[in-house]
Amino acid sequence: MAEKNLDFDQIIDRKNTDSVKYDFAVQKGMPEDVLPFWVADMDFRVSSYIQEAVVRQAEHGIYGYSESKEDYFEAVQKWMKIHHNWDVEESWLVKTPGIVFAAAMAIKAFTEKGDSILIQQPVYYPFGALIRGNGRKIADNTLLLDKNGKYRIDIDGFEKLIKDNNVRLFILCNPHNPTGRVFTAEELTQMGDICLKYGVTVFSDEIHFDFVHKGKHNVFASVKDEYKDISIVCTSPSKTFNIAGLQVSNIFIPNSRLRQRFCSEIEAAGCGHINAAGLAACKAAYTDGEEWYEAMLAYVQSNIAYIGDFIKNNIPKLKVMETEGTYLVWIDFRGLGIDDKKIDDLVINNARLWFDSGAIFGKPGEGFQRINAACPRALLRTALERLEKAVNTLNM
Ligand SMILES: Cc1ncc(COP(=O)(O)O)c(C=O)c1O
């Protein structure tokens, strides 16, 4: 059997598939005809091995409660070893229906109402929503944008926030969505040592770890042996293999005390089983998805380069931030000299495009827009041409 789904140029009609990205524009306040580049799923058909595994399961016709067996763990373990040079043990693994759910459980397990939780904005917006929604407070150590256009960690601010607010939990996002940073081992060590010093648990969301275009991804818990005891490492095949709708993620918690607390919250939430199709898809992805993954990654990387070149050559007032990791491109619109509302209006109502507006990632995201590069090149070309035309109307 050979991989069949390698045509990433193919435009697949996703309308009328109950797709959050394609079928809910009007409900979400957008014009009906916007072209969507917001939510982080891909417009590519999954590996044929995944598709066949799910079809095989569907054909059986009975969809009862399911659990994974050793072959599932072995597939996950192998992926972690080969791609991330990380040796995981079976006892560390807790499967959850997604990483956002896991973040909610960690917030409940490791903090009390009224506690402060550290995040670094601009950052994936559900973190802030979960912190607020669970009656906790956001301690934001805003990332610093240096004069070369690179986001850096304010390490003094990081320590001060933890000390001053008695922070017990830090939600790390690495590779970082939306800025595209892949934190270096040195940066992770700076943060990790402070967390060790103050007894802070690190919820390390590494969902984008298979998309690294520059530098190297370091699993947080593997940077120093001591970090294993404070880490909740969140991984998933969902971004890498485009199976977010199947809701399976693999959370590794080496420390048994942390793991027990985390699992107690999951139990209290009444979540006892994992999606059967998700388990089958994850196993197939990590066992046979390598060829698809490599081809997809190369395609996404050429899309990211295409966006950079197009904007530099045709819309020079915008600035594309370097995408070290993820398939999400963070673009600085501040050079247009218009406020956020006008930027949104330009993108949505003039260009008829649906990006993620920077402000949703926190105030430090204002003036930026995030676009998803995991789609056929022709769609990107259309989007960028529409954007160029819309920006040109500003000068008329
Ligand atoms: C950083 C980050 N974490 C988590 C998620 C979503 O995770 P899940 O669908 O597993 O809840 C996303 C999706 O875009 C993400 O970018």
The ligand as a Tripos MOL2 file, in Angstrom:
@<TRIPOS>MOLECULE
LIG
   16    16     1     0     0
SMALL
NO_CHARGES

@<TRIPOS>ATOM
      1 C1         -1.3640   26.4200   20.6300 C.3       1 LIG1
      2 C2         -2.6080   25.6220   20.4290 C.ar      1 LIG1
      3 N1         -3.0550   24.8230   21.4100 N.ar      1 LIG1
      4 C3         -4.1660   24.0820   21.2730 C.ar      1 LIG1
      5 C4         -4.9050   24.1250   20.1060 C.ar      1 LIG1
      6 C5         -6.1520   23.3250   19.9800 C.3       1 LIG1
      7 O1         -6.0180   22.1200   20.6070 O.3       1 LIG1
      8 P1         -7.1990   21.0560   20.6830 P.3       1 LIG1
      9 O2         -7.9670   21.1070   19.4120 O.co2     1 LIG1
     10 O3         -6.4550   19.7940   20.8890 O.co2     1 LIG1
     11 O4         -8.0140   21.4340   21.8720 O.co2     1 LIG1
     12 C6         -4.4900   24.9390   19.0610 C.ar      1 LIG1
     13 C7         -5.2710   25.0310   17.8280 C.2       1 LIG1
     14 O5         -5.0930   25.8790   17.0200 O.2       1 LIG1
     15 C8         -3.3040   25.7040   19.2200 C.ar      1 LIG1
     16 O6         -2.8560   26.4910   18.2510 O.3       1 LIG1
@<TRIPOS>BOND
     1     1     2 1
     2     2     3 ar
     3     2    15 ar
     4     3     4 ar
     5     4     5 ar
     6     5     6 1
     7     5    12 ar
     8     6     7 1
     9     7     8 1
    10     8     9 2
    11     8    10 1
    12     8    11 1
    13    12    13 1
    14    12    15 ar
    15    13    14 2
    16    15    16 1
@<TRIPOS>SUBSTRUCTURE
     1 LIG1         1 GROUP 0 **** ****
